[in-house]
Amino acid sequence: MQVAGRTVVITGAASGLGKASAKRLAAQGARVALLDRDKEGLDALACELGADAAGVAVDVREPASVEAAIGAVLQRFGRIDVCLNAAGVATPGMVTDGAAPLPLETFRSVIEINLIGLFDVMRHCATSMAKNDPIDGERGVIINVSSGAWSQGQRGQAAYAASKAGIVGLTLPAARDLARYGVRVLAIAPGLFETSMARGLSEKVRAGLEQMILHPRRLGDPEEFAALVQHIVENQYFNATVISLDAGVRMG
């Protein structure tokens, strides 16, 4: 499926990997529906990208908010061809600090945003895609953002790693469910990237993380992630798999 002329829904679009993907796909001629909780960030990005971009505020924890957001996208653009689920949080917390357990609400909140909210957006987008007239035999592409933490989660990442592992587990059965409609489903598991989270690291911590990366020994550029998103959309033979984009990092 060519990017030009297609409608792309991107969650987490106001920053990081979602924002980089929105800018790249818009530059390739896509219509981009930008979904995020950060309305100010959405408005700024939509203004930058022009008439074929629309910012839609959404809280993926709230089913009514998700349903309304997808409805607004369809009202504006008429169809959905690609869904990139990049919204997520990485709230840290040890299972116990020895005196008290991790608050269950902390664990639940991460799962609700990273996994349940992702599935909610995906199911609505998939339903819309199933009604599309096929283009070169397919009706849509869904790309969910997991993380290398799904298999290499560090201390304090129990909730985050569990949520990202859930995305990996979702990929194949969802692809099987949607194959009959000509909709592909994939996941990307990024490693360490230059996002706002990384920019908050101390030089010492950053240097330690870079030593875990095989080659090139640096954090990834969000544009490299965006380039992979574009390639997945355009390469019909990518389906039902999880792609690691991490320069061979192995977290200790």
FISE-524733 format. One line per 2 residues: number of its first residue (from 1); their letters; for each residue x, y, z of N, C-alpha, C. Coordinates in steps of 0.2 Angstrom, whole numbers, padded with zeros to 4 digits, always signed. Example, Ala and Ser with C-alpha at 12.3 -4.5 7.8 and 13.67 -1.06 7.14 Angstrom:
<lotis>
1> as> +0066:-0028:+0039:+0062:-0022:+0039:+0066:-0016:+0039 ~ +0064:-0011:+0035:+0068:-0005:+0036:+0064:+0000:+0039
</lotis>
This chain:
<lotis>
1> mq> +0004:-0006:+0000:+0000:+0000:+0000:+0004:+0006:+0000 ~ +0003:+0011:-0005:+0007:+0017:-0005:+0005:+0022:+0000
3> va> +0009:+0025:+0003:+0007:+0030:+0008:+0004:+0036:+0006 ~ +0005:+0038:+0000:+0002:+0044:-0003:-0005:+0043:-0004
5> gr> -0009:+0048:-0001:-0016:+0048:-0002:-0020:+0043:+0003 ~ -0016:+0040:+0007:-0019:+0036:+0012:-0021:+0040:+0019
7> tv> -0025:+0037:+0023:-0027:+0040:+0029:-0024:+0036:+0035 ~ -0020:+0040:+0039:-0016:+0036:+0044:-0018:+0039:+0051
9> vi> -0020:+0034:+0055:-0021:+0036:+0062:-0015:+0035:+0067 ~ -0013:+0040:+0070:-0007:+0039:+0074:-0008:+0041:+0082
11> tg> -0008:+0036:+0086:-0009:+0038:+0093:-0002:+0040:+0096 ~ -0002:+0044:+0101:+0005:+0046:+0104:+0008:+0051:+0099
13> aa> +0004:+0054:+0095:+0007:+0058:+0089:+0010:+0065:+0091 ~ +0009:+0067:+0097:+0012:+0074:+0099:+0019:+0074:+0101
15> sg> +0022:+0068:+0101:+0029:+0068:+0103:+0032:+0061:+0101 ~ +0039:+0061:+0102:+0043:+0055:+0101:+0042:+0051:+0094
17> lg> +0041:+0045:+0095:+0041:+0041:+0089:+0035:+0042:+0085 ~ +0029:+0043:+0088:+0023:+0045:+0085:+0023:+0051:+0081
19> ka> +0026:+0056:+0084:+0027:+0063:+0080:+0032:+0062:+0074 ~ +0037:+0059:+0075:+0042:+0058:+0069:+0039:+0054:+0064
21> sa> +0034:+0049:+0065:+0031:+0045:+0060:+0026:+0050:+0057 ~ +0022:+0054:+0060:+0017:+0058:+0057:+0020:+0063:+0052
23> kr> +0026:+0066:+0054:+0029:+0070:+0050:+0032:+0067:+0043 ~ +0035:+0061:+0044:+0037:+0058:+0038:+0031:+0055:+0034
25> la> +0026:+0053:+0036:+0021:+0050:+0032:+0017:+0056:+0029 ~ +0016:+0061:+0032:+0013:+0067:+0030:+0017:+0070:+0024
27> aq> +0024:+0070:+0025:+0028:+0072:+0019:+0028:+0068:+0013 ~ +0026:+0062:+0014:+0025:+0057:+0008:+0018:+0057:+0005
29> ga> +0014:+0062:+0008:+0007:+0063:+0005:+0002:+0059:+0008 ~ +0003:+0057:+0014:-0003:+0054:+0018:-0007:+0059:+0022
31> rv> -0013:+0058:+0023:-0018:+0062:+0027:-0017:+0059:+0034 ~ -0015:+0063:+0039:-0013:+0060:+0046:-0018:+0063:+0051
33> al> -0021:+0058:+0055:-0025:+0059:+0060:-0021:+0059:+0067 ~ -0020:+0064:+0070:-0015:+0064:+0076:-0019:+0064:+0082
35> ld> -0018:+0058:+0086:-0022:+0057:+0092:-0017:+0057:+0098 ~ -0019:+0061:+0103:-0015:+0061:+0109:-0019:+0064:+0115
37> rd> -0016:+0064:+0121:-0019:+0068:+0126:-0017:+0075:+0126 ~ -0011:+0076:+0123:-0008:+0083:+0123:-0011:+0087:+0118
39> ke> -0017:+0091:+0119:-0020:+0095:+0114:-0016:+0100:+0111 ~ -0012:+0103:+0116:-0008:+0109:+0113:-0002:+0106:+0109
41> gl> +0001:+0101:+0110:+0005:+0098:+0106:+0002:+0096:+0099 ~ -0004:+0093:+0099:-0007:+0091:+0093:-0009:+0097:+0089
43> da> -0011:+0102:+0092:-0013:+0108:+0088:-0007:+0111:+0084 ~ -0001:+0111:+0088:+0005:+0114:+0085:+0007:+0109:+0079
45> la> +0007:+0103:+0080:+0009:+0098:+0075:+0004:+0098:+0069 ~ -0002:+0099:+0070:-0007:+0099:+0065:-0006:+0105:+0061
47> ce> -0005:+0111:+0064:-0003:+0117:+0061:+0003:+0117:+0056 ~ +0008:+0113:+0059:+0014:+0113:+0055:+0013:+0108:+0049
49> lg> +0009:+0103:+0049:+0008:+0098:+0044:+0003:+0101:+0039 ~ -0001:+0105:+0040:-0005:+0108:+0035:-0012:+0105:+0035
51> ad> -0016:+0106:+0029:-0023:+0105:+0029:-0024:+0097:+0029 ~ -0020:+0093:+0027:-0021:+0086:+0027:-0019:+0082:+0034
53> aa> -0019:+0086:+0039:-0018:+0084:+0046:-0023:+0086:+0051 ~ -0025:+0082:+0055:-0030:+0084:+0060:-0028:+0081:+0067
55> gv> -0028:+0086:+0072:-0027:+0084:+0079:-0034:+0082:+0082 ~ -0034:+0076:+0086:-0040:+0074:+0089:-0037:+0072:+0096
57> av> -0040:+0076:+0101:-0038:+0074:+0108:-0041:+0067:+0110 ~ -0038:+0063:+0113:-0041:+0057:+0116:-0037:+0054:+0122
59> dv> -0041:+0051:+0126:-0038:+0047:+0132:-0039:+0040:+0130 ~ -0034:+0036:+0129:-0035:+0029:+0127:-0038:+0025:+0133
61> re> -0037:+0027:+0139:-0040:+0024:+0144:-0048:+0024:+0145 ~ -0051:+0028:+0141:-0058:+0029:+0141:-0061:+0027:+0134
63> pa> -0065:+0021:+0134:-0068:+0019:+0128:-0072:+0024:+0125 ~ -0076:+0028:+0128:-0080:+0033:+0125:-0076:+0038:+0121
65> sv> -0070:+0040:+0124:-0065:+0045:+0121:-0062:+0042:+0115 ~ -0061:+0035:+0115:-0058:+0032:+0109:-0063:+0032:+0103
67> ea> -0069:+0029:+0105:-0074:+0029:+0100:-0076:+0036:+0097 ~ -0076:+0041:+0101:-0077:+0048:+0098:-0072:+0050:+0094
69> ai> -0065:+0048:+0096:-0060:+0050:+0092:-0060:+0047:+0085 ~ -0061:+0041:+0085:-0061:+0037:+0078:-0067:+0040:+0074
71> ga> -0073:+0041:+0077:-0078:+0044:+0074:-0076:+0051:+0071 ~ -0073:+0055:+0074:-0071:+0061:+0072:-0066:+0060:+0066
73> vl> -0061:+0055:+0066:-0057:+0054:+0060:-0061:+0052:+0054 ~ -0066:+0048:+0055:-0070:+0046:+0049:-0074:+0051:+0047
75> qr> -0076:+0056:+0051:-0080:+0061:+0048:-0076:+0066:+0044 ~ -0070:+0067:+0047:-0065:+0071:+0043:-0062:+0068:+0037
77> fg> -0060:+0062:+0037:-0056:+0059:+0031:-0060:+0054:+0027 ~ -0066:+0051:+0030:-0070:+0046:+0027:-0068:+0039:+0027
79> ri> -0061:+0038:+0029:-0059:+0031:+0029:-0052:+0031:+0033 ~ -0050:+0025:+0035:-0044:+0024:+0039:-0040:+0018:+0035
81> dv> -0034:+0019:+0033:-0030:+0014:+0030:-0025:+0011:+0034 ~ -0022:+0016:+0038:-0016:+0013:+0042:-0017:+0016:+0050
83> cl> -0016:+0011:+0054:-0016:+0013:+0061:-0009:+0012:+0064 ~ -0006:+0017:+0067:+0000:+0016:+0071:-0001:+0018:+0078
85> na> -0001:+0013:+0083:-0002:+0014:+0090:+0005:+0015:+0093 ~ +0006:+0021:+0094:+0013:+0023:+0098:+0012:+0026:+0104
87> ag> +0006:+0027:+0107:+0004:+0030:+0113:+0007:+0025:+0119 ~ +0010:+0027:+0124:+0012:+0023:+0129:+0015:+0027:+0135
89> va> +0016:+0023:+0141:+0019:+0026:+0147:+0024:+0021:+0149 ~ +0029:+0023:+0153:+0034:+0019:+0156:+0034:+0020:+0163
91> tp> +0029:+0021:+0167:+0029:+0022:+0174:+0033:+0016:+0178 ~ +0038:+0018:+0181:+0043:+0013:+0184:+0040:+0011:+0191
93> gm> +0042:+0006:+0193:+0040:+0003:+0200:+0042:-0004:+0202 ~ +0045:-0005:+0207:+0047:-0011:+0209:+0041:-0015:+0212
95> vt> +0041:-0022:+0211:+0036:-0026:+0213:+0035:-0025:+0221 ~ +0040:-0024:+0224:+0040:-0022:+0231:+0046:-0018:+0233
97> dg> +0045:-0013:+0238:+0051:-0010:+0240:+0054:-0013:+0247 ~ +0051:-0019:+0249:+0052:-0022:+0255:+0048:-0021:+0260
99> aa> +0045:-0015:+0260:+0040:-0013:+0265:+0033:-0013:+0263 ~ +0032:-0011:+0256:+0025:-0011:+0254:+0025:-0013:+0246
101> pl> +0020:-0017:+0244:+0020:-0019:+0237:+0019:-0013:+0232 ~ +0020:-0014:+0226:+0019:-0009:+0221:+0011:-0008:+0221
103> pl> +0009:-0002:+0221:+0002:+0000:+0221:-0001:-0004:+0215 ~ -0007:-0007:+0216:-0010:-0011:+0210:-0012:-0006:+0205
105> et> -0014:+0000:+0207:-0016:+0005:+0202:-0011:+0007:+0198 ~ -0005:+0008:+0200:+0001:+0009:+0196:+0002:+0004:+0190
107> fr> +0001:-0002:+0192:+0002:-0008:+0187:-0004:-0007:+0182 ~ -0010:-0007:+0185:-0016:-0007:+0181:-0016:-0001:+0176
109> sv> -0014:+0005:+0178:-0014:+0011:+0174:-0009:+0010:+0167 ~ -0003:+0007:+0168:+0001:+0005:+0163:-0002:+0000:+0158
111> ie> -0005:-0005:+0161:-0008:-0010:+0156:-0014:-0007:+0153 ~ -0018:-0002:+0156:-0024:+0001:+0153:-0022:+0005:+0147
113> in> -0016:+0009:+0148:-0014:+0013:+0142:-0010:+0010:+0137 ~ -0006:+0006:+0139:-0001:+0002:+0134:-0004:-0003:+0130
115> li> -0009:-0007:+0133:-0011:-0013:+0130:-0019:-0013:+0129 ~ -0023:-0011:+0134:-0030:-0011:+0133:-0032:-0005:+0129
117> gl> -0029:+0001:+0130:-0030:+0006:+0126:-0028:+0005:+0119 ~ -0022:+0002:+0118:-0020:+0001:+0111:-0025:-0004:+0107
119> fd> -0027:-0009:+0111:-0032:-0014:+0108:-0039:-0010:+0106 ~ -0041:-0006:+0110:-0047:-0002:+0109:-0046:+0002:+0102
121> vm> -0041:+0006:+0102:-0040:+0009:+0095:-0039:+0004:+0090 ~ -0036:-0001:+0090:-0035:-0006:+0085:-0041:-0009:+0083
123> rh> -0046:-0011:+0087:-0052:-0014:+0086:-0057:-0009:+0082 ~ -0057:-0003:+0084:-0061:+0002:+0080:-0058:+0003:+0073
125> ca> -0051:+0004:+0073:-0048:+0005:+0066:-0049:-0001:+0061 ~ -0048:-0007:+0064:-0049:-0013:+0060:-0056:-0014:+0057
127> ts> -0061:-0012:+0062:-0068:-0012:+0059:-0069:-0007:+0053 ~ -0066:-0001:+0054:-0067:+0003:+0048:-0063:+0001:+0042
129> ma> -0057:-0002:+0043:-0053:-0004:+0037:-0057:-0010:+0034 ~ -0060:-0014:+0037:-0064:-0020:+0034:-0069:-0018:+0029
131> kn> -0071:-0011:+0030:-0076:-0009:+0025:-0073:-0005:+0019 ~ -0067:-0004:+0019:-0063:-0001:+0014:-0064:-0005:+0007
133> dp> -0064:-0001:+0002:-0063:-0005:-0005:-0055:-0007:-0005 ~ -0054:-0013:-0007:-0047:-0015:-0007:-0042:-0011:-0012
135> id> -0036:-0010:-0010:-0031:-0006:-0014:-0025:-0012:-0015 ~ -0024:-0014:-0021:-0020:-0019:-0022:-0021:-0025:-0018
137> ge> -0027:-0027:-0016:-0029:-0033:-0013:-0029:-0032:-0005 ~ -0027:-0026:-0003:-0028:-0025:+0005:-0031:-0019:+0007
139> rg> -0034:-0019:+0013:-0038:-0014:+0015:-0035:-0010:+0021 ~ -0030:-0012:+0024:-0027:-0009:+0029:-0021:-0012:+0032
141> vi> -0017:-0008:+0036:-0011:-0010:+0040:-0012:-0007:+0047 ~ -0010:-0012:+0052:-0010:-0010:+0059:-0003:-0011:+0061
143> in> +0000:-0006:+0064:+0007:-0007:+0067:+0006:-0005:+0074 ~ +0008:-0009:+0079:+0008:-0008:+0086:+0015:-0007:+0089
145> vs> +0016:-0002:+0093:+0023:-0001:+0096:+0024:-0005:+0102 ~ +0028:-0010:+0102:+0030:-0014:+0108:+0036:-0011:+0111
147> sg> +0041:-0015:+0113:+0047:-0012:+0116:+0052:-0018:+0117 ~ +0058:-0017:+0116:+0063:-0022:+0118:+0062:-0024:+0125
149> aw> +0059:-0020:+0129:+0058:-0022:+0136:+0053:-0028:+0137 ~ +0049:-0030:+0131:+0045:-0036:+0132:+0049:-0042:+0134
151> sq> +0055:-0043:+0131:+0059:-0048:+0133:+0065:-0047:+0137 ~ +0067:-0040:+0138:+0073:-0038:+0142:+0071:-0033:+0147
153> gq> +0066:-0033:+0150:+0064:-0028:+0155:+0068:-0028:+0161 ~ +0070:-0022:+0163:+0075:-0021:+0168:+0071:-0021:+0175
155> rg> +0075:-0020:+0180:+0072:-0019:+0187:+0067:-0013:+0187 ~ +0062:-0013:+0190:+0057:-0008:+0190:+0053:-0007:+0184
157> qa> +0053:-0012:+0179:+0049:-0012:+0173:+0044:-0017:+0173 ~ +0042:-0020:+0178:+0037:-0026:+0178:+0031:-0024:+0174
159> ay> +0028:-0018:+0176:+0021:-0016:+0172:+0023:-0015:+0165 ~ +0028:-0011:+0164:+0029:-0009:+0157:+0031:-0015:+0152
161> aa> +0035:-0019:+0155:+0037:-0025:+0151:+0031:-0030:+0150 ~ +0027:-0031:+0155:+0021:-0035:+0154:+0016:-0032:+0149
163> sk> +0015:-0025:+0149:+0011:-0022:+0144:+0014:-0023:+0137 ~ +0021:-0022:+0136:+0024:-0023:+0130:+0024:-0030:+0127
165> ag> +0025:-0035:+0132:+0024:-0042:+0130:+0017:-0044:+0128 ~ +0012:-0041:+0131:+0005:-0042:+0129:+0004:-0040:+0121
167> iv> +0008:-0034:+0119:+0007:-0032:+0112:+0010:-0038:+0107 ~ +0016:-0040:+0110:+0019:-0046:+0106:+0014:-0052:+0105
169> gl> +0011:-0054:+0111:+0006:-0059:+0111:+0000:-0058:+0106 ~ -0002:-0052:+0106:-0008:-0050:+0102:-0007:-0050:+0094
171> tl> +0000:-0050:+0092:+0001:-0049:+0085:-0001:-0054:+0081 ~ +0000:-0060:+0082:-0001:-0066:+0078:-0009:-0067:+0078
173> pa> -0012:-0068:+0083:-0019:-0069:+0083:-0023:-0064:+0080 ~ -0021:-0057:+0081:-0025:-0052:+0078:-0024:-0052:+0070
175> ar> -0018:-0054:+0068:-0016:-0054:+0061:-0020:-0060:+0058 ~ -0021:-0065:+0061:-0025:-0071:+0059:-0033:-0069:+0059
177> dl> -0035:-0065:+0064:-0042:-0063:+0064:-0044:-0058:+0058 ~ -0039:-0054:+0056:-0040:-0049:+0051:-0038:-0050:+0044
179> ar> -0034:-0056:+0043:-0032:-0058:+0036:-0038:-0059:+0031 ~ -0043:-0061:+0034:-0049:-0062:+0029:-0051:-0055:+0026
181> yg> -0050:-0050:+0029:-0052:-0043:+0027:-0046:-0040:+0023 ~ -0041:-0043:+0023:-0035:-0040:+0019:-0032:-0034:+0023
183> vr> -0032:-0035:+0030:-0028:-0031:+0035:-0022:-0034:+0038 ~ -0017:-0031:+0037:-0010:-0034:+0040:-0009:-0031:+0047
185> vl> -0006:-0035:+0052:-0005:-0033:+0059:+0002:-0035:+0060 ~ +0006:-0029:+0063:+0013:-0031:+0064:+0014:-0027:+0071
187> ai> +0020:-0028:+0074:+0022:-0024:+0080:+0030:-0023:+0078 ~ +0032:-0017:+0081:+0039:-0015:+0081:+0041:-0015:+0088
189> ap> +0047:-0018:+0090:+0049:-0017:+0097:+0056:-0013:+0096 ~ +0055:-0006:+0098:+0061:-0002:+0097:+0065:-0003:+0103
191> gl> +0072:-0002:+0102:+0076:-0002:+0108:+0077:+0005:+0111 ~ +0083:+0008:+0111:+0084:+0015:+0115:+0084:+0020:+0109
193> fe> +0079:+0025:+0110:+0079:+0030:+0105:+0079:+0037:+0108 ~ +0081:+0042:+0104:+0081:+0049:+0106:+0074:+0052:+0107
195> ts> +0071:+0051:+0112:+0065:+0053:+0114:+0065:+0058:+0120 ~ +0060:+0061:+0122:+0060:+0065:+0128:+0062:+0061:+0134
197> ma> +0061:+0055:+0135:+0063:+0051:+0140:+0070:+0050:+0140 ~ +0073:+0049:+0135:+0081:+0048:+0134:+0084:+0055:+0136
199> rg> +0081:+0060:+0134:+0084:+0067:+0135:+0084:+0069:+0142 ~ +0080:+0065:+0146:+0081:+0067:+0153:+0086:+0063:+0157
201> ls> +0089:+0058:+0154:+0094:+0054:+0157:+0101:+0058:+0158 ~ +0104:+0056:+0164:+0111:+0059:+0165:+0116:+0056:+0160
203> ek> +0121:+0060:+0160:+0127:+0058:+0155:+0129:+0051:+0157 ~ +0130:+0050:+0164:+0132:+0043:+0166:+0128:+0038:+0164
205> vr> +0121:+0039:+0165:+0116:+0033:+0164:+0116:+0032:+0156 ~ +0116:+0038:+0152:+0116:+0037:+0145:+0122:+0033:+0142
207> ag> +0128:+0035:+0145:+0134:+0031:+0143:+0133:+0024:+0144 ~ +0131:+0022:+0150:+0130:+0015:+0152:+0125:+0012:+0147
209> le> +0120:+0015:+0145:+0115:+0012:+0141:+0118:+0011:+0134 ~ +0122:+0016:+0132:+0125:+0015:+0125:+0130:+0010:+0125
211> qm> +0133:+0008:+0130:+0138:+0002:+0130:+0134:-0004:+0129 ~ +0128:-0005:+0130:+0124:-0011:+0129:+0122:-0012:+0122
213> il> +0123:-0007:+0118:+0121:-0007:+0111:+0127:-0010:+0106 ~ +0126:-0014:+0102:+0131:-0017:+0098:+0134:-0013:+0093
215> hp> +0130:-0011:+0088:+0132:-0006:+0083:+0126:-0004:+0079 ~ +0125:+0002:+0077:+0130:+0008:+0079:+0129:+0010:+0087
217> rr> +0134:+0011:+0090:+0133:+0012:+0097:+0131:+0019:+0099 ~ +0124:+0020:+0098:+0121:+0026:+0099:+0114:+0025:+0100
219> lg> +0110:+0030:+0103:+0103:+0029:+0103:+0100:+0030:+0096 ~ +0094:+0027:+0095:+0091:+0028:+0088:+0088:+0034:+0087
221> dp> +0088:+0036:+0081:+0085:+0042:+0078:+0078:+0041:+0077 ~ +0073:+0045:+0080:+0066:+0043:+0078:+0064:+0043:+0071
223> ee> +0068:+0046:+0067:+0067:+0046:+0059:+0068:+0039:+0057 ~ +0073:+0035:+0060:+0074:+0028:+0058:+0068:+0024:+0060
225> fa> +0065:+0025:+0065:+0059:+0022:+0067:+0053:+0024:+0062 ~ +0053:+0030:+0060:+0048:+0032:+0055:+0049:+0029:+0048
227> al> +0055:+0028:+0046:+0057:+0025:+0040:+0054:+0018:+0040 ~ +0055:+0014:+0045:+0053:+0008:+0046:+0045:+0007:+0045
229> vq> +0042:+0012:+0049:+0034:+0012:+0048:+0032:+0013:+0041 ~ +0035:+0017:+0037:+0034:+0018:+0030:+0035:+0012:+0026
231> hi> +0041:+0009:+0027:+0042:+0003:+0024:+0037:-0003:+0025 ~ +0035:-0004:+0031:+0030:-0009:+0033:+0024:-0007:+0029
233> ve> +0021:-0001:+0029:+0015:+0000:+0025:+0016:-0001:+0018 ~ +0022:+0000:+0015:+0022:-0001:+0008:+0024:-0008:+0006
235> nq> +0027:-0012:+0010:+0029:-0019:+0009:+0023:-0024:+0011 ~ +0019:-0026:+0006:+0014:-0030:+0007:+0016:-0037:+0011
237> yf> +0022:-0039:+0010:+0024:-0046:+0012:+0026:-0046:+0020 ~ +0025:-0040:+0023:+0026:-0039:+0030:+0020:-0041:+0034
239> na> +0019:-0046:+0038:+0013:-0047:+0041:+0014:-0052:+0047 ~ +0011:-0051:+0052:+0010:-0056:+0058:+0017:-0057:+0061
241> tv> +0021:-0052:+0062:+0028:-0053:+0065:+0029:-0047:+0069 ~ +0034:-0048:+0074:+0037:-0042:+0078:+0044:-0041:+0075
243> is> +0045:-0034:+0074:+0052:-0032:+0071:+0056:-0028:+0077 ~ +0061:-0031:+0078:+0066:-0028:+0083:+0070:-0022:+0079
245> ld> +0070:-0016:+0082:+0073:-0011:+0079:+0078:-0008:+0085 ~ +0084:-0011:+0086:+0087:-0009:+0092:+0095:-0009:+0091
247> ag> +0098:-0010:+0085:+0105:-0010:+0085:+0108:-0016:+0089 ~ +0104:-0021:+0090:+0107:-0027:+0094:+0108:-0026:+0101
249> vr> +0104:-0021:+0104:+0105:-0020:+0111:+0103:-0026:+0115 ~ +0107:-0027:+0121:+0105:-0032:+0125:+0106:-0029:+0132
251> mg> +0100:-0028:+0135:+0099:-0025:+0142:+0101:-0029:+0147 ~ +0105:-0027:+0152:+0107:-0031:+0158:+0102:-0030:+0163
</lotis>
